[in-house]
Amino acid sequence: MSLDQKPVPAQPSAGSGDTASGSDGTDGTVTNDDGTVTNDDGTVTSDGGTAPADRGAAPGGGDDVRGTPPAAWDVRQAGPWNHRDLAANGARFHIAELGQGPLVLLVHGWPQYWWAWRHQLTALAEAGYRAVALDLRGIGGSDRTPRGYDPGNLALDITGVIRSLGENRAHLVGHASGGTLSWVAAVMRPSVIQSLTVVSAAHPRDLRRALLTDRRQMAAFEHILGFQRPWIPERRLVADDAALIGRYLDAWTGRNQLDRAAVAAYREAIRIPSTAHCSIEPYRWLLRSMARPDGIQFARRMKKPITAPTLHIQGAADPVLLSHTALGGGEYVAAPYRWRLMPGIGHFPHEEAPEQFTAELLDWIGRHKD
């Protein structure tokens, strides 16, 4: 598969500013991945003719976040950042990047994609960093491979992307499942991680212990228990324009709900073919491996102390990863460790309180730039 290693500039557009995924033509047109062509007059041309290009954002406000899906919705939303693809660990990964300076790699959680870090991309770039938001394997604009969703391989995806960006080290920031993988990456490739920021994610050993002994945490992971069935979860996730994803997002936030356009975008992203299946495969591995040799070996490997300075941020009102489950990660960190509990904040601190979150992040990585 050929890879476009050149930055794809964000294309200006009406409404939300979604951008086409493809290359610019010499006549001012943009060729999309589906073979259609976006003309410079805002129309979309396909083999069947020409139709108006609807690139507006999902309607905001109100209880209905479905709205009318854009005719050519694209995971590569426009903005001040650039989009491009990288080869790493045997797959192709989509990134959005902005700014120059020390690398800060941002890794999303479930059920999101790179767009979850839109606030931090701009803030980090303005502060003098090279901010890169990654789409994990199987999600967003990255490859959907038939296998490779165990935490060890997914962590190597992350460190491989750092190398493909031409950097030897990075400040790694991960949320939820991306936070779990960040813990793993810091154990597996310690020389690559300059500092670690983990958001809404317990250390893997603490999470394993909680899922075996803590009834409250087990109940909070009810949706993950439901993911263990074959095929049915995928169908439920995409049914009715991914309405279940919208309900999850609303239920998992604290007093500051996610904006309606963002919820609509996450609902669109999960409906990209194969995404629902690929995105929950790591959760299937998590539970099914607990009694298997590979899961036991993984848990033992995670005893290794983390040598990267670690900032651990947790929403006090998080109903998915309970704060007492996350508490205690410092036991595994043989470096400076800071625990931050954010009152009234749910599962998505970086979106529910972006200014407060970003201030904590900038202070932490600023202390560990050298």
Solvent accessible surface area in square Angstrom, and as a share of the most:
residue,aa,sasa,rsa
1,M,184,0.82
2,S,108,0.70
3,L,59,0.30
4,D,71,0.37
5,Q,81,0.36
6,K,153,0.65
7,P,72,0.45
8,V,19,0.11
9,P,73,0.46
10,A,24,0.19
11,Q,40,0.18
12,P,128,0.81
13,S,47,0.30
14,A,81,0.63
15,G,67,0.65
16,S,47,0.30
17,G,11,0.10
18,D,5,0.03
19,T,2,0.01
20,A,7,0.05
21,S,11,0.07
22,G,27,0.26
23,S,73,0.47
24,D,86,0.45
25,G,29,0.27
26,T,154,0.89
27,D,101,0.52
28,G,44,0.43
29,T,21,0.12
30,V,16,0.09
31,T,60,0.35
32,N,16,0.08
33,D,117,0.61
34,D,106,0.55
35,G,54,0.52
36,T,22,0.13
37,V,40,0.23
38,T,20,0.12
39,N,35,0.18
40,D,115,0.60
41,D,104,0.54
42,G,38,0.37
43,T,33,0.19
44,V,21,0.12
45,T,44,0.26
46,S,51,0.33
47,D,161,0.83
48,G,81,0.78
49,G,35,0.34
50,T,86,0.50
51,A,54,0.42
52,P,113,0.71
53,A,28,0.22
54,D,64,0.33
55,R,19,0.07
56,G,24,0.23
57,A,48,0.38
58,A,18,0.14
59,P,70,0.44
60,G,58,0.56
61,G,49,0.47
62,G,63,0.60
63,D,145,0.75
64,D,86,0.45
65,V,9,0.05
66,R,99,0.36
67,G,30,0.28
68,T,104,0.60
69,P,51,0.32
70,P,14,0.09
71,A,83,0.65
72,A,25,0.20
73,W,46,0.16
74,D,20,0.10
75,V,12,0.07
76,R,19,0.07
77,Q,8,0.03
78,A,17,0.13
79,G,29,0.28
80,P,87,0.54
81,W,13,0.05
82,N,55,0.28
83,H,1,0.00
84,R,33,0.12
85,D,14,0.07
86,L,3,0.01
87,A,47,0.36
88,A,9,0.07
89,N,61,0.31
90,G,85,0.82
91,A,11,0.09
92,R,46,0.17
93,F,1,0.00
94,H,0,0.00
95,I,0,0.00
96,A,0,0.00
97,E,19,0.09
98,L,36,0.18
99,G,25,0.24
100,Q,153,0.68
101,G,39,0.38
102,P,53,0.33
103,L,4,0.02
104,V,0,0.00
105,L,0,0.00
106,L,0,0.00
107,V,0,0.00
108,H,0,0.00
109,G,0,0.00
110,W,8,0.03
111,P,5,0.03
112,Q,2,0.01
113,Y,0,0.00
114,W,0,0.00
115,W,44,0.15
116,A,0,0.00
117,W,0,0.00
118,R,26,0.10
119,H,69,0.31
120,Q,0,0.00
121,L,0,0.00
122,T,41,0.24
123,A,27,0.21
124,L,0,0.00
125,A,22,0.17
126,E,149,0.67
127,A,50,0.39
128,G,39,0.37
129,Y,9,0.03
130,R,34,0.12
131,A,0,0.00
132,V,0,0.00
133,A,0,0.00
134,L,0,0.00
135,D,0,0.00
136,L,10,0.05
137,R,15,0.05
138,G,0,0.00
139,I,16,0.08
140,G,3,0.03
141,G,11,0.10
142,S,0,0.00
143,D,25,0.13
144,R,67,0.24
145,T,27,0.16
146,P,116,0.73
147,R,178,0.65
148,G,18,0.17
149,Y,17,0.06
150,D,48,0.25
151,P,13,0.08
152,G,16,0.16
153,N,37,0.19
154,L,5,0.03
155,A,1,0.01
156,L,47,0.24
157,D,0,0.00
158,I,0,0.00
159,T,8,0.05
160,G,18,0.17
161,V,0,0.00
162,I,0,0.00
163,R,124,0.45
164,S,46,0.29
165,L,11,0.06
166,G,67,0.65
167,E,48,0.21
168,N,108,0.55
169,R,110,0.40
170,A,0,0.00
171,H,1,0.00
172,L,0,0.00
173,V,0,0.00
174,G,0,0.00
175,H,0,0.00
176,A,10,0.08
177,S,25,0.16
178,G,0,0.00
179,G,0,0.00
180,T,29,0.17
181,L,9,0.05
182,S,0,0.00
183,W,0,0.00
184,V,1,0.00
185,A,0,0.00
186,A,2,0.01
187,V,3,0.02
188,M,24,0.11
189,R,98,0.36
190,P,45,0.28
191,S,80,0.51
192,V,2,0.01
193,I,3,0.01
194,Q,25,0.11
195,S,1,0.00
196,L,0,0.00
197,T,0,0.00
198,V,0,0.00
199,V,0,0.00
200,S,2,0.01
201,A,3,0.02
202,A,1,0.01
203,H,0,0.00
204,P,12,0.07
205,R,53,0.19
206,D,11,0.06
207,L,13,0.06
208,R,55,0.20
209,R,116,0.42
210,A,10,0.08
211,L,16,0.08
212,L,99,0.49
213,T,102,0.59
214,D,28,0.15
215,R,208,0.76
216,R,161,0.59
217,Q,0,0.00
218,M,61,0.27
219,A,68,0.53
220,A,22,0.17
221,F,12,0.05
222,E,125,0.56
223,H,23,0.10
224,I,2,0.01
225,L,91,0.45
226,G,22,0.21
227,F,6,0.03
228,Q,40,0.18
229,R,104,0.38
230,P,93,0.58
231,W,154,0.54
232,I,78,0.40
233,P,5,0.03
234,E,14,0.06
235,R,166,0.61
236,R,119,0.44
237,L,1,0.01
238,V,58,0.33
239,A,52,0.41
240,D,88,0.46
241,D,46,0.24
242,A,0,0.00
243,A,17,0.13
244,L,17,0.09
245,I,0,0.00
246,G,4,0.04
247,R,145,0.53
248,Y,34,0.13
249,L,0,0.00
250,D,49,0.26
251,A,69,0.53
252,W,21,0.07
253,T,13,0.08
254,G,16,0.16
255,R,173,0.63
256,N,59,0.30
257,Q,92,0.41
258,L,7,0.04
259,D,77,0.40
260,R,37,0.14
261,A,40,0.31
262,A,2,0.01
263,V,0,0.00
264,A,4,0.03
265,A,9,0.07
266,Y,0,0.00
267,R,16,0.06
268,E,27,0.12
269,A,4,0.03
270,I,6,0.03
271,R,87,0.32
272,I,47,0.24
273,P,110,0.69
274,S,66,0.43
275,T,2,0.01
276,A,7,0.06
277,H,59,0.27
278,C,6,0.04
279,S,5,0.03
280,I,0,0.00
281,E,45,0.20
282,P,35,0.22
283,Y,27,0.10
284,R,12,0.04
285,W,43,0.15
286,L,37,0.18
287,L,34,0.17
288,R,113,0.41
289,S,2,0.01
290,M,26,0.11
291,A,94,0.73
292,R,93,0.34
293,P,112,0.70
294,D,59,0.30
295,G,2,0.02
296,I,62,0.32
297,Q,128,0.57
298,F,39,0.16
299,A,10,0.08
300,R,162,0.59
301,R,125,0.46
302,M,1,0.00
303,K,117,0.50
304,K,102,0.43
305,P,75,0.47
306,I,0,0.00
307,T,86,0.50
308,A,6,0.04
309,P,22,0.14
310,T,0,0.00
311,L,0,0.00
312,H,0,0.00
313,I,0,0.00
314,Q,0,0.00
315,G,0,0.00
316,A,47,0.36
317,A,47,0.37
318,D,6,0.03
319,P,52,0.33
320,V,7,0.04
321,L,6,0.03
322,L,32,0.16
323,S,35,0.23
324,H,78,0.35
325,T,7,0.04
326,A,0,0.00
327,L,103,0.51
328,G,33,0.32
329,G,0,0.00
330,G,25,0.24
331,E,131,0.59
332,Y,17,0.06
333,V,18,0.10
334,A,71,0.55
335,A,28,0.21
336,P,77,0.49
337,Y,68,0.26
338,R,41,0.15
339,W,62,0.22
340,R,92,0.34
341,L,80,0.40
342,M,4,0.02
343,P,90,0.56
344,G,23,0.22
345,I,3,0.01
346,G,0,0.00
347,H,8,0.03
348,F,0,0.00
349,P,0,0.00
350,H,0,0.00
351,E,16,0.07
352,E,10,0.04
353,A,15,0.11
354,P,35,0.22
355,E,153,0.69
356,Q,91,0.40
357,F,0,0.00
358,T,11,0.07
359,A,63,0.49
360,E,36,0.16
361,L,0,0.00
362,L,50,0.25
363,D,59,0.30
364,W,9,0.03
365,I,0,0.00
366,G,35,0.33
367,R,153,0.56
368,H,33,0.15
369,K,92,0.39
370,D,171,0.88
